[in-house]
Amino acid sequence: KMGFILPIVQADHAPYHGYAEGDRIGDHDHALSYIMDHYSEVLPSFRGIEPEDKRAVQFTQCNLCFNHGWFVQAEAPPGAIFTTFREALIRDHRSELSQQDVALYF
């Protein structure tokens, strides 16, 4: 990883997904989520879309934690592959989720 491009949690955003103020976010899902949440202006294609579409993109890119490699290569049992995906669908986004959101991911 190229540490100099990884975001550092700012004081007014801390804590963030378990990262404290001053921590460099090494997990790519959390790093992207942090940028989308707090600095979307640096992502022109994301910045310019409607709020509903932003929510769908953030859901698919930051919340699902689904590993396609594990799935297509049968590298992990179903529980390891689908647990976080299921939790995100049921607990985190039940009222906001549409079939389009899941289809966007796959």
RAMOZI-V871516 format. One record per backbone hydrogen bond with DSSP energy under -1.0 kcal/mol. CO is the residue of the C=O (numbers start at 0). NH is the residue of the N-H. Records with the same first field share a line. If there is no record, write none. Layout:
CO = NH / NH
This chain:
0 = 2
1 = 4
2 = 5
6 = 24
8 = 21
9 = 12
15 = 18
18 = 15
19 = 22
22 = 8
26 = 30
27 = 31
28 = 32
29 = 33
30 = 34
31 = 35
32 = 36
33 = 37
34 = 38
38 = 41
39 = 42
42 = 45 / 46
43 = 47
45 = 48
49 = 53
50 = 54
51 = 55
52 = 56
53 = 57
54 = 58
55 = 59
56 = 60
57 = 61
58 = 62 / 63
66 = 70
67 = 71
68 = 72
69 = 74
76 = 80
77 = 81
78 = 82
81 = 85
82 = 86
83 = 87
84 = 88
85 = 89
86 = 90 / 91
87 = 92
92 = 96
97 = 101
98 = 102
99 = 103
100 = 104
101 = 105
